[in-house]
C-alpha cells in the first residue's frame, strides 16, 4: 500500500514506552534508540 508509514525514526528524546506501544498498535515499527538511564534495554541498530 503506497503512502503508508511503516517505520518511524526518531532521536532519544522520543524514547517512551507509551509512544512505542501506540506506534506498534498502528502497525508502525519504532526506530528510536533508548535513553542511557533506561531500565530495560532497547535493541537498536545504528
mmCIF file of the N, C-alpha and C atoms, coordinates in Angstrom:
data_MODEL
# 
_entry.id   MODEL 
# 
loop_
_atom_site.group_PDB 
_atom_site.id 
_atom_site.type_symbol 
_atom_site.label_atom_id 
_atom_site.label_alt_id 
_atom_site.label_comp_id 
_atom_site.label_asym_id 
_atom_site.label_entity_id 
_atom_site.label_seq_id 
_atom_site.pdbx_PDB_ins_code 
_atom_site.Cartn_x 
_atom_site.Cartn_y 
_atom_site.Cartn_z 
_atom_site.occupancy 
_atom_site.B_iso_or_equiv 
_atom_site.pdbx_formal_charge 
_atom_site.auth_seq_id 
_atom_site.auth_comp_id 
_atom_site.auth_asym_id 
_atom_site.auth_atom_id 
_atom_site.pdbx_PDB_model_num 
ATOM 1   N N  . UNK A 1 1  ? 0.848  -1.169 0.000  1.00 0.00 ? 1  UNK A N  1 
ATOM 2   C CA . UNK A 1 1  ? 0.000  0.000  0.000  1.00 0.00 ? 1  UNK A CA 1 
ATOM 3   C C  . UNK A 1 1  ? 0.901  1.243  0.000  1.00 0.00 ? 1  UNK A C  1 
ATOM 4   N N  . UNK A 1 2  ? 0.949  2.001  -1.070 1.00 0.00 ? 2  UNK A N  1 
ATOM 5   C CA . UNK A 1 2  ? 1.808  3.182  -1.139 1.00 0.00 ? 2  UNK A CA 1 
ATOM 6   C C  . UNK A 1 2  ? 1.335  4.290  -0.191 1.00 0.00 ? 2  UNK A C  1 
ATOM 7   N N  . UNK A 1 3  ? 2.303  5.018  0.352  1.00 0.00 ? 3  UNK A N  1 
ATOM 8   C CA . UNK A 1 3  ? 1.976  6.145  1.211  1.00 0.00 ? 3  UNK A CA 1 
ATOM 9   C C  . UNK A 1 3  ? 1.777  5.789  2.675  1.00 0.00 ? 3  UNK A C  1 
ATOM 10  N N  . UNK A 1 4  ? 1.761  4.511  3.008  1.00 0.00 ? 4  UNK A N  1 
ATOM 11  C CA . UNK A 1 4  ? 1.559  4.096  4.394  1.00 0.00 ? 4  UNK A CA 1 
ATOM 12  C C  . UNK A 1 4  ? 2.888  4.132  5.139  1.00 0.00 ? 4  UNK A C  1 
ATOM 13  N N  . UNK A 1 5  ? 2.883  4.685  6.337  1.00 0.00 ? 5  UNK A N  1 
ATOM 14  C CA . UNK A 1 5  ? 4.094  4.735  7.156  1.00 0.00 ? 5  UNK A CA 1 
ATOM 15  C C  . UNK A 1 5  ? 4.330  3.363  7.763  1.00 0.00 ? 5  UNK A C  1 
ATOM 16  N N  . UNK A 1 6  ? 5.527  2.829  7.585  1.00 0.00 ? 6  UNK A N  1 
ATOM 17  C CA . UNK A 1 6  ? 5.870  1.512  8.130  1.00 0.00 ? 6  UNK A CA 1 
ATOM 18  C C  . UNK A 1 6  ? 6.846  1.611  9.283  1.00 0.00 ? 6  UNK A C  1 
ATOM 19  N N  . UNK A 1 7  ? 7.718  2.612  9.234  1.00 0.00 ? 7  UNK A N  1 
ATOM 20  C CA . UNK A 1 7  ? 8.731  2.803  10.273 1.00 0.00 ? 7  UNK A CA 1 
ATOM 21  C C  . UNK A 1 7  ? 8.814  4.276  10.633 1.00 0.00 ? 7  UNK A C  1 
ATOM 22  N N  . UNK A 1 8  ? 9.112  4.540  11.902 1.00 0.00 ? 8  UNK A N  1 
ATOM 23  C CA . UNK A 1 8  ? 9.303  5.911  12.356 1.00 0.00 ? 8  UNK A CA 1 
ATOM 24  C C  . UNK A 1 8  ? 10.657 5.999  13.040 1.00 0.00 ? 8  UNK A C  1 
ATOM 25  N N  . UNK A 1 9  ? 11.520 6.847  12.528 1.00 0.00 ? 9  UNK A N  1 
ATOM 26  C CA . UNK A 1 9  ? 12.841 7.049  13.101 1.00 0.00 ? 9  UNK A CA 1 
ATOM 27  C C  . UNK A 1 9  ? 12.828 8.350  13.900 1.00 0.00 ? 9  UNK A C  1 
ATOM 28  N N  . UNK A 1 10 ? 13.354 8.291  15.131 1.00 0.00 ? 10 UNK A N  1 
ATOM 29  C CA . UNK A 1 10 ? 13.379 9.479  15.983 1.00 0.00 ? 10 UNK A CA 1 
ATOM 30  C C  . UNK A 1 10 ? 14.609 9.427  16.883 1.00 0.00 ? 10 UNK A C  1 
ATOM 31  N N  . UNK A 1 11 ? 14.904 10.537 17.530 1.00 0.00 ? 11 UNK A N  1 
ATOM 32  C CA . UNK A 1 11 ? 16.055 10.590 18.427 1.00 0.00 ? 11 UNK A CA 1 
ATOM 33  C C  . UNK A 1 11 ? 15.673 10.150 19.836 1.00 0.00 ? 11 UNK A C  1 
ATOM 34  N N  . UNK A 1 12 ? 16.663 10.032 20.709 1.00 0.00 ? 12 UNK A N  1 
ATOM 35  C CA . UNK A 1 12 ? 16.476 9.522  22.070 1.00 0.00 ? 12 UNK A CA 1 
ATOM 36  C C  . UNK A 1 12 ? 15.402 10.261 22.865 1.00 0.00 ? 12 UNK A C  1 
ATOM 37  N N  . UNK A 1 13 ? 15.205 11.518 22.588 1.00 0.00 ? 13 UNK A N  1 
ATOM 38  C CA . UNK A 1 13 ? 14.225 12.314 23.324 1.00 0.00 ? 13 UNK A CA 1 
ATOM 39  C C  . UNK A 1 13 ? 12.808 11.780 23.205 1.00 0.00 ? 13 UNK A C  1 
ATOM 40  N N  . UNK A 1 14 ? 12.554 10.967 22.195 1.00 0.00 ? 14 UNK A N  1 
ATOM 41  C CA . UNK A 1 14 ? 11.222 10.401 21.975 1.00 0.00 ? 14 UNK A CA 1 
ATOM 42  C C  . UNK A 1 14 ? 11.103 8.983  22.524 1.00 0.00 ? 14 UNK A C  1 
ATOM 43  N N  . UNK A 1 15 ? 12.069 8.553  23.316 1.00 0.00 ? 15 UNK A N  1 
ATOM 44  C CA . UNK A 1 15 ? 12.051 7.211  23.900 1.00 0.00 ? 15 UNK A CA 1 
ATOM 45  C C  . UNK A 1 15 ? 11.048 7.158  25.050 1.00 0.00 ? 15 UNK A C  1 
ATOM 46  N N  . UNK A 1 16 ? 9.876  6.593  24.782 1.00 0.00 ? 16 UNK A N  1 
ATOM 47  C CA . UNK A 1 16 ? 8.839  6.426  25.810 1.00 0.00 ? 16 UNK A CA 1 
ATOM 48  C C  . UNK A 1 16 ? 8.062  5.150  25.492 1.00 0.00 ? 16 UNK A C  1 
ATOM 49  N N  . UNK A 1 17 ? 7.800  4.356  26.520 1.00 0.00 ? 17 UNK A N  1 
ATOM 50  C CA . UNK A 1 17 ? 7.081  3.096  26.322 1.00 0.00 ? 17 UNK A CA 1 
ATOM 51  C C  . UNK A 1 17 ? 5.702  3.321  25.716 1.00 0.00 ? 17 UNK A C  1 
ATOM 52  N N  . UNK A 1 18 ? 4.989  4.364  26.168 1.00 0.00 ? 18 UNK A N  1 
ATOM 53  C CA . UNK A 1 18 ? 3.638  4.609  25.653 1.00 0.00 ? 18 UNK A CA 1 
ATOM 54  C C  . UNK A 1 18 ? 3.678  4.961  24.162 1.00 0.00 ? 18 UNK A C  1 
ATOM 55  N N  . UNK A 1 19 ? 4.706  5.703  23.746 1.00 0.00 ? 19 UNK A N  1 
ATOM 56  C CA . UNK A 1 19 ? 4.824  6.072  22.335 1.00 0.00 ? 19 UNK A CA 1 
ATOM 57  C C  . UNK A 1 19 ? 5.133  4.845  21.486 1.00 0.00 ? 19 UNK A C  1 
ATOM 58  N N  . UNK A 1 20 ? 6.044  4.015  21.960 1.00 0.00 ? 20 UNK A N  1 
ATOM 59  C CA . UNK A 1 20 ? 6.376  2.781  21.240 1.00 0.00 ? 20 UNK A CA 1 
ATOM 60  C C  . UNK A 1 20 ? 5.150  1.883  21.102 1.00 0.00 ? 20 UNK A C  1 
ATOM 61  N N  . UNK A 1 21 ? 4.368  1.765  22.175 1.00 0.00 ? 21 UNK A N  1 
ATOM 62  C CA . UNK A 1 21 ? 3.168  0.923  22.144 1.00 0.00 ? 21 UNK A CA 1 
ATOM 63  C C  . UNK A 1 21 ? 2.138  1.467  21.159 1.00 0.00 ? 21 UNK A C  1 
ATOM 64  N N  . UNK A 1 22 ? 1.921  2.776  21.163 1.00 0.00 ? 22 UNK A N  1 
ATOM 65  C CA . UNK A 1 22 ? 0.958  3.380  20.233 1.00 0.00 ? 22 UNK A CA 1 
ATOM 66  C C  . UNK A 1 22 ? 1.384  3.189  18.783 1.00 0.00 ? 22 UNK A C  1 
ATOM 67  N N  . UNK A 1 23 ? 2.675  3.330  18.526 1.00 0.00 ? 23 UNK A N  1 
ATOM 68  C CA . UNK A 1 23 ? 3.171  3.138  17.164 1.00 0.00 ? 23 UNK A CA 1 
ATOM 69  C C  . UNK A 1 23 ? 2.952  1.694  16.714 1.00 0.00 ? 23 UNK A C  1 
ATOM 70  N N  . UNK A 1 24 ? 3.271  0.747  17.592 1.00 0.00 ? 24 UNK A N  1 
ATOM 71  C CA . UNK A 1 24 ? 3.096  -0.669 17.236 1.00 0.00 ? 24 UNK A CA 1 
ATOM 72  C C  . UNK A 1 24 ? 1.628  -1.010 17.000 1.00 0.00 ? 24 UNK A C  1 
ATOM 73  N N  . UNK A 1 25 ? 0.719  -0.444 17.803 1.00 0.00 ? 25 UNK A N  1 
ATOM 74  C CA . UNK A 1 25 ? -0.718 -0.672 17.607 1.00 0.00 ? 25 UNK A CA 1 
ATOM 75  C C  . UNK A 1 25 ? -1.165 -0.183 16.238 1.00 0.00 ? 25 UNK A C  1 
ATOM 76  N N  . UNK A 1 26 ? -0.507 0.863  15.755 1.00 0.00 ? 26 UNK A N  1 
ATOM 77  C CA . UNK A 1 26 ? -0.838 1.431  14.446 1.00 0.00 ? 26 UNK A CA 1 
ATOM 78  C C  . UNK A 1 26 ? -0.112 0.727  13.308 1.00 0.00 ? 26 UNK A C  1 
ATOM 79  N N  . UNK A 1 27 ? 0.685  -0.292 13.636 1.00 0.00 ? 27 UNK A N  1 
ATOM 80  C CA . UNK A 1 27 ? 1.408  -1.032 12.609 1.00 0.00 ? 27 UNK A CA 1 
ATOM 81  C C  . UNK A 1 27 ? 2.697  -0.368 12.166 1.00 0.00 ? 27 UNK A C  1 
ATOM 82  N N  . UNK A 1 28 ? 3.219  0.534  12.997 1.00 0.00 ? 28 UNK A N  1 
ATOM 83  C CA . UNK A 1 28 ? 4.445  1.264  12.678 1.00 0.00 ? 28 UNK A CA 1 
ATOM 84  C C  . UNK A 1 28 ? 5.573  0.739  13.563 1.00 0.00 ? 28 UNK A C  1 
ATOM 85  N N  . UNK A 1 29 ? 6.713  0.442  12.957 1.00 0.00 ? 29 UNK A N  1 
ATOM 86  C CA . UNK A 1 29 ? 7.880  -0.026 13.700 1.00 0.00 ? 29 UNK A CA 1 
ATOM 87  C C  . UNK A 1 29 ? 8.677  1.175  14.193 1.00 0.00 ? 29 UNK A C  1 
ATOM 88  N N  . UNK A 1 30 ? 8.811  1.342  15.515 1.00 0.00 ? 30 UNK A N  1 
ATOM 89  C CA . UNK A 1 30 ? 9.602  2.467  16.025 1.00 0.00 ? 30 UNK A CA 1 
ATOM 90  C C  . UNK A 1 30 ? 11.099 2.186  15.920 1.00 0.00 ? 30 UNK A C  1 
ATOM 91  N N  . UNK A 1 31 ? 11.838 3.143  15.404 1.00 0.00 ? 31 UNK A N  1 
ATOM 92  C CA . UNK A 1 31 ? 13.300 3.057  15.330 1.00 0.00 ? 31 UNK A CA 1 
ATOM 93  C C  . UNK A 1 31 ? 13.818 4.221  16.169 1.00 0.00 ? 31 UNK A C  1 
ATOM 94  N N  . UNK A 1 32 ? 13.853 3.980  17.485 1.00 0.00 ? 32 UNK A N  1 
ATOM 95  C CA . UNK A 1 32 ? 14.207 5.018  18.443 1.00 0.00 ? 32 UNK A CA 1 
ATOM 96  C C  . UNK A 1 32 ? 15.230 4.435  19.415 1.00 0.00 ? 32 UNK A C  1 
ATOM 97  N N  . UNK A 1 33 ? 16.423 5.007  19.500 1.00 0.00 ? 33 UNK A N  1 
ATOM 98  C CA . UNK A 1 33 ? 17.394 4.492  20.464 1.00 0.00 ? 33 UNK A CA 1 
ATOM 99  C C  . UNK A 1 33 ? 16.923 4.766  21.892 1.00 0.00 ? 33 UNK A C  1 
ATOM 100 N N  . UNK A 1 34 ? 17.253 3.865  22.804 1.00 0.00 ? 34 UNK A N  1 
ATOM 101 C CA . UNK A 1 34 ? 16.863 4.046  24.199 1.00 0.00 ? 34 UNK A CA 1 
ATOM 102 C C  . UNK A 1 34 ? 17.737 5.072  24.896 1.00 0.00 ? 34 UNK A C  1 
ATOM 103 N N  . UNK A 1 35 ? 17.157 5.726  25.893 1.00 0.00 ? 35 UNK A N  1 
ATOM 104 C CA . UNK A 1 35 ? 17.928 6.673  26.694 1.00 0.00 ? 35 UNK A CA 1 
ATOM 105 C C  . UNK A 1 35 ? 18.935 5.914  27.555 1.00 0.00 ? 35 UNK A C  1 
ATOM 106 N N  . UNK A 1 36 ? 19.958 6.594  27.977 1.00 0.00 ? 36 UNK A N  1 
ATOM 107 C CA . UNK A 1 36 ? 21.044 5.974  28.741 1.00 0.00 ? 36 UNK A CA 1 
ATOM 108 C C  . UNK A 1 36 ? 20.552 5.355  30.052 1.00 0.00 ? 36 UNK A C  1 
ATOM 109 N N  . UNK A 1 37 ? 19.674 5.994  30.790 1.00 0.00 ? 37 UNK A N  1 
ATOM 110 C CA . UNK A 1 37 ? 19.231 5.513  32.088 1.00 0.00 ? 37 UNK A CA 1 
ATOM 111 C C  . UNK A 1 37 ? 18.048 4.558  32.041 1.00 0.00 ? 37 UNK A C  1 
ATOM 112 N N  . UNK A 1 38 ? 17.701 4.071  30.885 1.00 0.00 ? 38 UNK A N  1 
ATOM 113 C CA . UNK A 1 38 ? 16.539 3.190  30.723 1.00 0.00 ? 38 UNK A CA 1 
ATOM 114 C C  . UNK A 1 38 ? 16.762 1.870  31.454 1.00 0.00 ? 38 UNK A C  1 
ATOM 115 N N  . UNK A 1 39 ? 15.737 1.416  32.205 1.00 0.00 ? 39 UNK A N  1 
ATOM 116 C CA . UNK A 1 39 ? 15.866 0.176  32.975 1.00 0.00 ? 39 UNK A CA 1 
ATOM 117 C C  . UNK A 1 39 ? 15.927 -1.045 32.070 1.00 0.00 ? 39 UNK A C  1 
ATOM 118 N N  . UNK A 1 40 ? 15.057 -1.104 31.072 1.00 0.00 ? 40 UNK A N  1 
ATOM 119 C CA . UNK A 1 40 ? 15.085 -2.230 30.132 1.00 0.00 ? 40 UNK A CA 1 
ATOM 120 C C  . UNK A 1 40 ? 15.701 -1.758 28.825 1.00 0.00 ? 40 UNK A C  1 
ATOM 121 N N  . UNK A 1 41 ? 16.723 -2.462 28.384 1.00 0.00 ? 41 UNK A N  1 
ATOM 122 C CA . UNK A 1 41 ? 17.426 -2.064 27.156 1.00 0.00 ? 41 UNK A CA 1 
ATOM 123 C C  . UNK A 1 41 ? 16.555 -2.232 25.931 1.00 0.00 ? 41 UNK A C  1 
ATOM 124 N N  . UNK A 1 42 ? 16.701 -1.326 25.007 1.00 0.00 ? 42 UNK A N  1 
ATOM 125 C CA . UNK A 1 42 ? 16.013 -1.375 23.727 1.00 0.00 ? 42 UNK A CA 1 
ATOM 126 C C  . UNK A 1 42 ? 17.048 -1.736 22.672 1.00 0.00 ? 42 UNK A C  1 
ATOM 127 N N  . UNK A 1 43 ? 16.751 -2.753 21.889 1.00 0.00 ? 43 UNK A N  1 
ATOM 128 C CA . UNK A 1 43 ? 17.665 -3.111 20.801 1.00 0.00 ? 43 UNK A CA 1 
ATOM 129 C C  . UNK A 1 43 ? 17.524 -2.076 19.700 1.00 0.00 ? 43 UNK A C  1 
ATOM 130 N N  . UNK A 1 44 ? 18.648 -1.538 19.289 1.00 0.00 ? 44 UNK A N  1 
ATOM 131 C CA . UNK A 1 44 ? 18.654 -0.502 18.262 1.00 0.00 ? 44 UNK A CA 1 
ATOM 132 C C  . UNK A 1 44 ? 19.855 -0.710 17.362 1.00 0.00 ? 44 UNK A C  1 
ATOM 133 N N  . UNK A 1 45 ? 19.610 -0.803 16.079 1.00 0.00 ? 45 UNK A N  1 
ATOM 134 C CA . UNK A 1 45 ? 20.679 -0.988 15.114 1.00 0.00 ? 45 UNK A CA 1 
ATOM 135 C C  . UNK A 1 45 ? 21.120 0.369  14.597 1.00 0.00 ? 45 UNK A C  1 
ATOM 136 N N  . UNK A 1 46 ? 22.348 0.759  14.910 1.00 0.00 ? 46 UNK A N  1 
ATOM 137 C CA . UNK A 1 46 ? 22.865 2.043  14.451 1.00 0.00 ? 46 UNK A CA 1 
ATOM 138 C C  . UNK A 1 46 ? 23.136 1.949  12.985 1.00 0.00 ? 46 UNK A C  1 
# 
